[in-house]
Structure formats: structure tokens, C-alpha cells
Amino acid sequence: MPRYSMIIDVSKCVGCFACMVACQNQNGLPLGNAFIRFEDRETGRYPKASYSIAPFQCQHCAEAPCVEACPTTASDKDQFGLTQVDPKKCIGCRRCVAACPYNVRIYVAQQGVASACNMCLSLVAENEEPACVSTCLTRARYFGDLDHPQGEFATMLQFAKPIRPEFETKPTLRYIMPKGRVNNG
């Protein structure tokens, strides 16, 4: 069974938001809701100032605080190691939203449920990449299997690391962070 993951190379992200819009469309999210959020940072001083932007989404943690916080088991781990939400079990209490240390769980008021990135498993089942990966204009995103990496994903995996290891959640997503720029979330 594959253990799906994504790698995001922050040095290639230009903050165009194409990944976020593709994700919103793929998941039918109402206006104002998004599974991907962006953090930007400015460092240094003129004339040696730099700016960087990094997208963040569900980290699909092996030790997911959102799963532990859910009183109805609506938040759970699937066979691929991904953190998923069953909207039929979700009571909208938002405990998972509050428990997420990465601040990427959302509450969809129109549906009365919490939700997060599902790694576009419906597309993956059709041998396609997640919408955010296939839409990324700068090829800053890579999708693959952590246990059997191949191609570009395998190459990039050598340089990628989880963000915020101090949270001890063992996130599945990996990031390539430029030195001295956005790092550790």
C-alpha cells in the first residue's frame, strides 16, 4: 500500500495562488474557504532584503493531533497514511481545527463540518496528480509514495524535510526551504 506524500520546494513558489484555486475548485469549497494557506516573510534590510512565500496545507501527520481531538472518529487515518474527515460523522465541534498545530484545518460553515486536504484521492485513483500539483505553474510541488519514491519525487525527497519537527507530529509532507528565508513554518 503506498504512503502518499507531497514535497513543496519553497524556492520555486511565487505565490500565484494557482494551487489554492485548483484545490478550491476540485473540492467544491465555498468562497472564503481554502485547504491551502500562505505565509510570507520579509527578511533583511534594504538593500539586502528578501521576500519569500510558502504554501501550507494538511501535513497528514502520523501522530495527528486532529485525530486525537475528534470525539466521533470523523477524523481518522486511512490506508494510505493520510488524515481524512468523514463528513457523515463530523458534528462540527471544531476540536480538530483547534488541535491542528499547523493551522490548516478549516470549518466549512455552509456544510457544518470541519475539513482539510484529502490529497485529491479521487484524482489519484484515476492515476492523476492532486489538483494543486498538476496546476503549479513553477513546478514547486511533487507528489509520490514515501515508501517507493520514483522519478523527480525521489530526487527531491533527498533534499526535503518535514516542517516544525518540534511539534512531534511526524508530518508526511516535506518541504525544501531556502536558507535564511521562510523556514519551519
N, C-alpha and C positions, 0 to 999 in steps of 0.2 A: 504494500500500500504506500503510495507516495506521501511525502510530508511537504506540502506546498509552502512556498515562501516567495518573498519578493525582495529584491535589492533595489535601493534608491541611491543613485550617485548624485549627491547634493551639488557637486561642482558643475553638473550639466543642467540642473534645474534653473530655468529662467523666470519662474513664477507666472507662466502664461495662463494657468488655471485650466488648461485643456483636460487634464486628468480628472479634476474635480467635476467639471461639466459632464464629461463622459460617464463618470460614476453616477452622478445625479440622474442622468437620462437612463442609464442601464437599470438602475434600481427604482425608477419612478418616484424619486424623492420630491416632496413638495418644495416649493420655493422657500428659501431660507434654511433648508436642511442639507447637510453635506457630511459624507463619511470622511472626507479629506479636509484637513485644515492646514494652514500655512503659518510658519513662524519666520520672521525676518529679523536680521540683526545687522547693525552697522557697527563697525569696529574701527579703531584708529582715529587719527585726526588729519584734517586736511594738511598737506596734500597726499598723505598716505592712508586715506580712509578706504574701507572696503565694505561692500554690502553683499549679503547672501540671504537666500530664502530656502526653506526646506519644507517639504510636504510631510504631514504626519497623518496616520490612519491607524486602525486597529492593528496592534502588534502581534495578534494571535499568540499570546503568551502561553507557554507550557504551564506556568503557575499563575493562571489568570485570576486576579482579584475580583473581576466582574462575575465570574462563575461562582466563586465562593460566596459573594454577596447576594446572589439571586435566591429568593425564598421559594421559587416554584420550579426550579431547574429549567427555566426558559433559556437561560444562558448555559451553554454546555460546550464540550469539546466534541468534534466529530471525528470520523475515522481517518481524516487527513491531518489531524492535529490542529485544525482551525477552530476558532471560537465562533460559535454560531448562536443566533437567537431564534427561538421558536415563537412567532407572534401569537400562536394559539394559546401558549402557556403564560405569556407575559401579561402581568396585571398592571403594568405601567407605574410601578412604585419608584422607579428610577434609582434603586440602590446600586445597580450595576454602573450607571452613569457616574454616580458619586464615587464609586470604588475604583474607577479606572485612573491609574496614576498618570496616564498619557493624555488625558482629557480628550478622548476621541470617541467615546460612546455618545450617542445622541438620543433625545426623546422626540419622537415624531408625534406631535400633538394631534394632528389630523387623524392618526391611526390609533392613538392612545397606547403606543408601545415604544419600548427602547429598541435601538438597533445599532448596527455597526457594519463595517466592511465584511462582506461574505466571500471575498476573493473571486467574485463572479463565477461561482461553481457551475452555473448553468452554461456559461460560455466555455469553461474549461472542459466540461463533459462533451462538448462539441469539438474538442481539440483546438480551441481558440484561446488566446490570452485574455486575462482580465481587461476590461474596458480601459482602465487607466494606463495599462502597459501598452496596449496597441495604439492608443491615441497620443502618447507622449511624443511631442514634436522633436525633442532633443535626445531621445533615447536615453533618458535618465533612469528608466525603470526596466527591471529584468525580472522575469517570472520563471520559477523552476522548482525542482524537487531537491530539498536539502540532503536527502539520503542518497540520491543518484543524480548529482548535477551533471549537466551536459552543456556543450557549446559556450556561448557568451556568459550564461549564468554561472557555469563552473569557473570560468576565468575571473569574473567579477567577485565571486564568492571568496577568493583568496584575499581580497582587499577589504571586504565588508565586515562590519561588526554590529552587534546589537547596540541600540542606544540605551542610555540610562541603566547600566548594569547594576547600579546601587539599589534599584527597585527590587532586584532579585525575582523578577517575574519570568525570566528566560524567554524573551520575545523571539518569535520566529522571523520577523522581518529584520533585514540587515541594511545598514547604511554605510556609504562611503562618504566620509566627511573630510573636507579640506582642512588642513591645519590652520588654526587661528581664525576660523570662521564659525558658522553655526555648528555647534557640536554638543553632543549629549542631550539633545532635545531642548 
